[in-house]
Amino acid sequence: MSRDTFSYDPQDAGDVRDTSAPASSRPRRSTPPDTRDTRNPVPDGPARADSTETREHGYSREERHKSPRAYYVRDRAYLLRDSEMHSLKEIGKFRVIPMTDLAKYAYGGDREQMEKDIRGLARQSLLRDKTLEISQKQTLRVVTLTKAGHRLLTKTNQLPDNQPIYHGLLKPREVKHDADLYRLYQKEAARIERAGGKPVRVLLDYELKRNLNRDLALLGRDKDGPNAKERIAEKHGLQVVNGKIPVPDLRIEYETPEAEFRHVDLELATRDYRPRAMAEKASAGFSLYARPEDASRLRRVLDEREITAAILNL
């Protein structure tokens, strides 16, 4: 489904984020980057000193079968293996993940172990395993956190304070698009790591729009003044294009081998994108990805409009 509507407009106010962890005054833990995007430094943000790394690799079979640990939230104890906790953290950062991608990236292809973990997490009411109809001939099996799963991650400090954590489905009609963002992250994170960098934090469009709305609202009557949008856009590492502030589907903040913090903005374009929307996203400096079945058509659109941008395969 086209995400043209995510280009920010000052009239589109409101907090569309589900929820996030509170801020902390403790210093951010260092993590790595991609040398492709040198325009935008990552803004300073606090993180828990004892946080786990934002991107973790799949666990070995031996590690997955270690005895579970007890995690306490109020008067409830949850017994979880490391691989189960890792899955909860991945799902919380991306809101919704297809089971096929979770098996591939979080479990190294070990589908049997993933199914065992998902069943255990569902029994403890920490996640929901759903099969959704996304077209007349296609279904998609996805997992999302429950409120209890969200509470467990936040109360036990499993992720940095500045890493938003989500639960539930926000827009079921866009679930296929949103579910692909986990795979999009994996593609770009691999590029970052090959360049010697390390991802630090993930921000979805919900969070970016919320922050823009908040700062524009604080301007009050001055929000329509000269250069007001430009100042707000620059604060958030974005640009004004045709009077709007386009917002990417996904932002990855990362650290370079030189210990510099930067970010890269990613857009998952679909065949439904209008040429003008494509031009705006390209002008905003986003890295454009597309599913293989959509990529050739979108490249033709770029060529016809003489838009200088590359379409990367998802």
DAHUMO-V467841 format. One record per residue. N is the residue number from 1. PSI is psi in whole degrees, -180 to 180 (* if undefined). Layout:
n-><N N>
psi-><PSI PSI>
This chain:
n-><1 2 3 4 5 6 7 8 9 10 11 12 13 14 15 16 17 18 19 20 21 22 23 24 25 26 27 28 29 30 31 32 33 34 35 36 37 38 39 40 41 42 43 44 45 46 47 48 49 50 51 52 53 54 55 56 57 58 59 60 61 62 63 64 65 66 67 68 69 70 71 72 73 74 75 76 77 78 79 80 81 82 83 84 85 86 87 88 89 90 91 92 93 94 95 96 97 98 99 100 101 102 103 104 105 106 107 108 109 110 111 112 113 114 115 116 117 118 119 120 121 122 123 124 125 126 127 128 129 130 131 132 133 134 135 136 137 138 139 140 141 142 143 144 145 146 147 148 149 150 151 152 153 154 155 156 157 158 159 160 161 162 163 164 165 166 167 168 169 170 171 172 173 174 175 176 177 178 179 180 181 182 183 184 185 186 187 188 189 190 191 192 193 194 195 196 197 198 199 200 201 202 203 204 205 206 207 208 209 210 211 212 213 214 215 216 217 218 219 220 221 222 223 224 225 226 227 228 229 230 231 232 233 234 235 236 237 238 239 240 241 242 243 244 245 246 247 248 249 250 251 252 253 254 255 256 257 258 259 260 261 262 263 264 265 266 267 268 269 270 271 272 273 274 275 276 277 278 279 280 281 282 283 284 285 286 287 288 289 290 291 292 293 294 295 296 297 298 299 300 301 302 303 304 305 306 307 308 309 310 311 312 313 314>
psi-><140 140 22 -35 -11 -7 129 134 133 -23 -15 82 164 156 107 -1 147 -58 166 167 154 162 158 154 -1 151 151 143 135 145 169 -173 -179 137 5 -37 102 2 -41 114 146 129 147 137 143 155 157 136 -25 21 156 165 146 -42 122 153 168 154 154 162 -38 -42 -36 -27 11 159 142 155 156 131 129 130 112 -123 18 136 132 129 115 136 164 -40 -33 -43 -40 -43 -43 -42 -42 -46 -41 -36 -29 0 -53 134 133 145 -36 -41 -37 -43 -42 -48 -36 -22 9 29 0 84 -37 -45 -38 -46 -39 -45 -43 -42 -43 -41 -38 -38 -32 10 34 -20 167 135 112 145 117 145 117 -9 179 -24 6 136 162 125 123 164 144 158 153 176 -36 -39 -42 -45 -40 -46 -41 -42 -26 11 50 -19 160 150 -32 10 111 146 133 156 152 170 127 -46 87 -31 -20 21 -37 -45 -49 -36 -28 -12 -27 -44 -38 -45 -45 -40 -50 -37 -36 -39 -41 -45 -35 -28 4 9 -177 123 143 -46 152 133 128 168 -29 -46 -42 -42 -39 -45 -39 -47 -43 -48 -35 -37 -35 -23 -25 -130 -20 -5 -23 8 168 131 6 -48 -40 -41 -44 -43 -45 -38 -36 14 28 180 154 127 120 40 1 165 96 140 130 163 -33 137 133 121 139 166 134 168 -21 11 28 140 129 180 159 134 132 141 129 100 148 170 -17 -6 135 151 -39 -41 -40 -43 -40 -43 -40 -42 -29 -7 17 148 123 127 157 151 150 -36 -16 -20 -45 -41 -43 -35 -37 -40 -44 -42 -44 -36 3 44 124 98 152 146 116 145 133 *>
